[in-house]
Amino acid sequence: MAERIIVYAIIMIFFIPGQTKISAMHRWDVSPKEAVAIQRQWCAKVVRRDRLGAVQRVAGIDVGFKERGAVARAAVVILRYPNLTLVEQVVVERPAEFPYIPGLLSFREVPVVLEALARLARAPDLLLCDAQGYAHPRRFGLASHLGVLTDTPSIGVAKTRLIGEHAPVPVQRGGWTPLRDRDEIIGAALRTRTGVKPLYVSVGHRVCLETALWLVMSCVTKYRLPETTRWAHRIASGP
């Protein structure tokens, strides 16, 4: 019984003062079928209302790949909020052990992101992920997965749409329209720059959609991407 608790770790498994805690965990050595089952079970843990405190350190998170997808490269940048100055950055590389399967990217990317988060000097107050959150076939994209595992407010800020439909997005900066899957609002298409393609924003964990949109826009300067994920994307895609 003790071994089973250690393997599944549905408890807090560690906490290092000042660093990111892992409040829950599951196995990573799973098949695609088992991964889908985990998503269907764990999506119930997602909190889609505001449960965040003062935001002073915002993390931008992205994962790139090297050696034809064999090596995952996670970049985590910490920006001071709201002035968006760079405070800290961490890059971690490790073999990508799970195959590339749309809808299951968190099983390929989250392990290396957790390693990067563990190396931060201080835990972030908010995670902005270059990924989907609730806007996912099983309502448990990478932003939600990571938010639940670390019990940290998180937002999915994706460059492309995975599922759902939306009406035309207002052309002006800050315009948005709901992203719907059948009758459910799962996120929003957000115009971060006038006349530029929208981003797809969705709840990750411990934040409502309206707050997520406001926070994303508050991290946008003159580029399409918010500064958080723009920095992370550049670093994750680096040599």
C-alpha positions as CSV (number, residue, x, y, z in Angstrom):
1,M,0.0,0.0,0.0
2,A,2.8,2.4,0.9
3,E,4.5,1.8,-2.5
4,R,1.2,2.5,-4.3
5,I,0.9,5.8,-2.5
6,I,4.5,6.7,-3.5
7,V,3.8,5.8,-7.2
8,Y,0.6,7.7,-7.6
9,A,1.4,10.4,-5.0
10,I,-2.1,11.8,-4.7
11,I,-0.6,13.8,-1.9
12,M,1.9,16.6,-1.6
13,I,5.1,14.9,-2.4
14,F,7.5,17.8,-1.7
15,F,7.7,21.4,-0.8
16,I,10.9,23.4,-0.9
17,P,10.4,26.9,0.7
18,G,10.4,29.5,-1.9
19,Q,10.1,27.1,-4.8
20,T,7.3,25.5,-6.8
21,K,5.5,22.8,-4.9
22,I,4.1,19.7,-6.5
23,S,0.7,19.2,-4.8
24,A,-0.4,16.1,-6.7
25,M,1.1,13.7,-9.1
26,H,0.4,10.6,-11.3
27,R,2.5,8.2,-13.3
28,W,4.1,9.4,-16.5
29,D,5.1,6.0,-17.9
30,V,1.6,5.4,-19.3
31,S,0.1,4.4,-22.7
32,P,-1.9,6.9,-24.8
33,K,-5.1,5.1,-23.6
34,E,-4.0,5.5,-20.0
35,A,-3.1,9.2,-20.6
36,V,-6.6,9.9,-21.9
37,A,-8.1,8.2,-18.8
38,I,-6.0,10.4,-16.6
39,Q,-7.2,13.5,-18.4
40,R,-10.8,12.5,-18.0
41,Q,-10.3,11.8,-14.3
42,W,-8.2,14.9,-13.4
43,C,-10.2,17.4,-15.3
44,A,-12.6,17.5,-12.4
45,K,-9.8,19.1,-10.3
46,V,-9.7,22.2,-12.5
47,V,-10.9,25.3,-10.7
48,R,-12.5,27.8,-13.2
49,R,-13.0,30.7,-10.8
50,D,-10.6,33.3,-9.4
51,R,-8.4,31.8,-6.6
52,L,-5.3,33.8,-7.0
53,G,-3.5,36.2,-4.7
54,A,-1.3,39.2,-5.4
55,V,0.5,38.7,-8.7
56,Q,4.1,39.8,-8.6
57,R,6.0,37.1,-10.5
58,V,4.5,35.8,-13.7
59,A,6.0,32.7,-15.4
60,G,6.1,32.3,-19.2
61,I,6.4,28.6,-20.2
62,D,7.2,27.0,-23.6
63,V,8.7,23.8,-24.7
64,G,10.7,23.3,-27.9
65,F,12.3,20.1,-29.3
66,K,15.7,19.1,-30.7
67,E,17.1,16.2,-32.5
68,R,14.0,15.5,-34.5
69,G,11.7,15.6,-31.5
70,A,13.9,13.3,-29.4
71,V,14.9,15.9,-26.8
72,A,12.5,18.3,-25.1
73,R,13.7,21.8,-24.1
74,A,11.6,23.6,-21.5
75,A,12.1,27.3,-21.0
76,V,10.6,29.1,-18.0
77,V,11.0,32.8,-17.7
78,I,9.9,34.9,-14.7
79,L,8.9,38.5,-15.3
80,R,8.2,41.0,-12.6
81,Y,4.5,42.1,-12.8
82,P,3.2,44.5,-13.9
83,N,6.3,46.2,-15.3
84,L,7.3,43.0,-17.2
85,T,11.0,43.1,-16.5
86,L,13.0,39.9,-16.7
87,V,13.9,38.5,-13.3
88,E,14.9,34.9,-13.9
89,Q,15.1,32.2,-16.6
90,V,15.6,28.5,-16.5
91,V,16.2,26.0,-19.4
92,V,16.1,22.3,-19.0
93,E,16.6,19.6,-21.6
94,R,15.6,15.9,-21.2
95,P,14.6,13.0,-23.6
96,A,11.0,13.2,-24.7
97,E,9.7,9.8,-23.7
98,F,6.0,10.2,-24.7
99,P,5.1,10.2,-28.4
100,Y,3.7,13.3,-30.2
101,I,-0.1,12.9,-30.1
102,P,-2.3,16.0,-30.4
103,G,-4.4,16.3,-27.2
104,L,-1.8,14.5,-25.1
105,L,1.1,17.0,-25.4
106,S,1.2,17.5,-21.6
107,F,2.4,13.9,-21.2
108,R,5.3,14.8,-23.5
109,E,6.1,18.2,-22.1
110,V,5.0,18.6,-18.5
111,P,7.8,16.4,-17.0
112,V,10.5,18.7,-18.3
113,V,8.6,21.8,-17.3
114,L,8.3,20.5,-13.8
115,E,12.1,20.1,-13.7
116,A,12.5,23.7,-14.8
117,L,10.0,25.1,-12.3
118,A,11.9,23.2,-9.5
119,R,15.1,25.1,-10.3
120,L,13.5,28.6,-9.9
121,A,14.8,30.6,-6.9
122,R,11.2,31.5,-6.0
123,A,7.8,30.1,-7.1
124,P,5.8,32.1,-9.6
125,D,2.3,33.5,-8.7
126,L,0.9,32.8,-12.2
127,L,1.7,30.5,-15.1
128,L,1.2,31.6,-18.7
129,C,1.6,28.6,-20.9
130,D,2.1,28.5,-24.7
131,A,-0.6,25.8,-24.7
132,Q,-4.2,25.0,-24.3
133,G,-6.0,24.9,-21.0
134,Y,-9.7,24.2,-20.8
135,A,-10.0,24.6,-24.6
136,H,-9.2,20.9,-25.0
137,P,-11.2,17.8,-26.0
138,R,-11.2,16.6,-22.4
139,R,-10.9,20.0,-20.8
140,F,-7.5,19.3,-19.5
141,G,-4.8,20.8,-21.7
142,L,-1.2,21.4,-20.6
143,A,-2.0,24.7,-18.8
144,S,-4.7,23.0,-16.7
145,H,-2.5,19.9,-16.2
146,L,0.4,22.0,-14.9
147,G,-1.8,24.3,-12.8
148,V,-3.4,21.4,-11.1
149,L,-0.1,19.6,-10.4
150,T,1.4,22.6,-8.9
151,D,-1.8,24.2,-7.5
152,T,-0.8,27.4,-9.2
153,P,-3.1,29.8,-11.1
154,S,-2.5,29.2,-14.8
155,I,-3.7,30.3,-18.2
156,G,-3.4,28.7,-21.6
157,V,-2.3,31.1,-24.3
158,A,-2.1,29.2,-27.6
159,K,-1.1,30.4,-31.0
160,T,-3.5,28.1,-32.8
161,R,-6.9,26.6,-32.0
162,L,-7.2,22.9,-31.1
163,I,-11.0,22.6,-30.9
164,G,-14.1,24.8,-30.9
165,E,-15.6,27.5,-33.1
166,H,-15.9,31.3,-32.8
167,A,-17.5,34.3,-34.5
168,P,-15.2,36.8,-36.2
169,V,-13.0,38.6,-33.7
170,P,-13.3,42.4,-33.5
171,V,-10.4,43.9,-35.4
172,Q,-9.1,46.2,-32.7
173,R,-6.6,45.4,-30.0
174,G,-8.2,43.8,-27.0
175,G,-11.2,42.6,-28.9
176,W,-12.3,39.0,-28.3
177,T,-15.1,36.5,-28.9
178,P,-16.0,33.3,-27.1
179,L,-14.6,30.0,-28.3
180,R,-17.3,27.4,-28.1
181,D,-17.5,23.6,-28.2
182,R,-21.1,22.9,-29.0
183,D,-23.0,24.9,-26.3
184,E,-20.1,25.4,-23.9
185,I,-17.7,28.3,-23.8
186,I,-14.3,26.8,-23.5
187,G,-12.1,29.9,-24.1
188,A,-11.8,33.0,-26.2
189,A,-10.2,34.2,-29.4
190,L,-8.3,37.3,-28.4
191,R,-6.9,40.0,-30.6
192,T,-3.7,41.2,-28.9
193,R,-2.8,43.6,-31.8
194,T,-5.0,45.4,-34.2
195,G,-5.3,43.5,-37.5
196,V,-3.1,40.6,-36.3
197,K,-4.2,37.0,-35.9
198,P,-5.9,36.2,-32.6
199,L,-4.5,34.1,-29.8
200,Y,-6.6,31.4,-28.1
201,V,-6.9,32.0,-24.4
202,S,-8.4,29.5,-22.0
203,V,-8.6,28.9,-18.3
204,G,-5.8,26.8,-16.9
205,H,-6.5,26.6,-13.2
206,R,-7.7,28.9,-10.4
207,V,-8.7,31.8,-12.7
208,C,-11.9,32.6,-14.6
209,L,-11.9,33.4,-18.3
210,E,-12.6,37.1,-17.9
211,T,-9.6,37.5,-15.5
212,A,-7.5,35.4,-17.8
213,L,-8.2,37.7,-20.7
214,W,-7.4,40.8,-18.6
215,L,-4.1,39.3,-17.4
216,V,-3.0,38.2,-20.8
217,M,-3.6,41.7,-22.2
218,S,-1.8,43.2,-19.3
219,C,1.3,41.2,-20.4
220,V,1.1,42.3,-24.0
221,T,3.3,45.2,-25.2
222,K,3.9,45.7,-29.0
223,Y,3.9,42.1,-30.1
224,R,1.3,39.5,-30.8
225,L,2.4,37.3,-27.9
226,P,2.4,38.4,-24.3
227,E,5.9,39.1,-23.1
228,T,5.9,36.0,-20.9
229,T,5.4,33.4,-23.6
230,R,7.3,35.5,-26.2
231,W,10.4,35.3,-24.0
232,A,9.9,31.6,-23.3
233,H,9.2,30.8,-26.9
234,R,12.5,32.5,-28.0
235,I,14.5,30.6,-25.4
236,A,12.8,27.2,-25.9
237,S,13.5,27.5,-29.7
238,G,17.1,28.5,-29.2
239,P,20.2,26.5,-29.9
